[in-house]
Amino acid sequence: MKYISTRGDKTERGFAEILLEGLAPDGGLYLPTSYPKIDDATLTKWRGLSYAELAGEILSLYIDDIPQSDIKALAAKTYTKAVYGFDEITPLKPLESGLALQALSNGPTLAFKDMAMQLLGNLFEYELARRGESLNILGATSGDTGSAAEYAMRGKKGVRVFMLSPNGRMSPFQQAQMFSLQDPNIHNLAVEGVFDDCQDIVKAVSNDLEFKRKYKIGTVNSINWARLLAQVVYYFAGYFYATKSNTEKVSFTVPSGNFGNVCAGHVARMMGLPIDTLVVATNENNVLDEFFRTGSYRVRGSAETYETSSPSMDISKASNFERFVFDLLGRDGARVKALFKDEIEQRGEFHLTAEEFAKVAGYGFTSGASKHGDRLNTIKDTFERFGVMIDTHTADGLKVAREHTKPGVTMLVLETALPAKFAATIVEATGRQPERPHWIAGLEGLEDLPKRFKVMPNQVQAIKDYVVQHCND
Ligand SMILES: *Cc1c(COP(=O)(O)O)cnc(C)c1O
């Protein structure tokens, strides 16, 4: 399997080559040259597999430059009951008839990003050892991505993480999760500024190409193809858990921000998984809902990007969306480049033609949006009727899912975080404190553990100096 860019560069690259890269050289995102098609017999065979075995099968279809036995060993090492608390790894939690949650947030940082990031950590360690290289991951976080990256990379040989966060502005739980890590290869840098300052520093360092090459700077952002690929697995698993035969169809509702999660659902559907509908759920930051209703994609400015109680969906533009548009437009790289480079980078919006927009339905997509009041009602109602506590992002999904159910088609709502991560809103909705998962060691009393971090000035040079001093530790 080879990979090409969404912006027309037809150079074909191998998986191991794009694993450690971000954007393609022409500014596009990587996608496989085609999607492997899964026939009925294969689906039936896969039904009987464990989650880790299923992951090994799916990854092997997309990776031909790592031996299959190694891919399967990496999958087996990643998806264990010890880490995820359940044999099924992503078990279903049934609510009313025909509707269930699929739990993707049982990993070490209590959010779905662990599903992909844990595999990425093992893939990075494997590939860097094979090449005899090392990598310094530089990132900015306001919470979820940074903690998932640190828990995936902690103790990994050949990898160091330098994670910038806005000093004093993360939730106490997220801060405690990250800063309590004592692994020498993890560096928490608390920048005296806001999240955008952290992101600007990362961009400035990454744009210094000489520095980037000399100090082997890399990233783990959501446009990484390997992260998307890892996420394809749980769509298959969810389908198998919800059905008895391959003639049944299932729909998924996905709380969305950067379109990484639901894009994996799109890939699963392109492979032939019997998905009826992919429902994109947004919060007040409804860039994607607007697109699926109107065919207009309009990036938001900071004044129009709201801070909500489902903060991991507070995005101004959806960085993985270009991948779907590439498929939607018949893989016309020139047209994608015109839309994303000329229109978006210059004017911040594009409008599909009526003919182009009409194709969306054929890809099974629809959408909806939710607000703070909806989240509170949904959290309270779910707790009262089913005794199940859900987090704010999953609540956005559940509210929108109920607007799109069809008789005879099971609806799975992807649970993207556990309520313990967003305790304040859970208390607001239910009057009760959410429990912390018992299978993860060290969560009780997490906030009291010793913290390891360094406060840094809001200056590019200071961050560069720190990296230079510590990149050979
Ligand atoms: C990252 C995240 C999302 C959004 O996922 P995308 O892949 O960016 O669409 C939703 N919920 C939670 C809890 C997240 O951490």
The ligand as an ORCA input file, in Angstrom:
! r2SCAN-3c Opt
* xyz 0 1
  C     -10.344     15.265     20.299
  C     -11.695     15.027     20.878
  C     -12.871     15.126     20.097
  C     -12.848     15.520     18.646
  O     -12.298     14.526     17.813
  P     -11.811     14.879     16.327
  O     -11.095     13.678     15.870
  O     -10.919     16.078     16.458
  O     -13.031     15.180     15.525
  C     -14.095     14.843     20.702
  N     -14.169     14.528     22.013
  C     -13.064     14.424     22.791
  C     -13.224     14.099     24.226
  C     -11.788     14.665     22.258
  O     -10.702     14.579     23.043
*
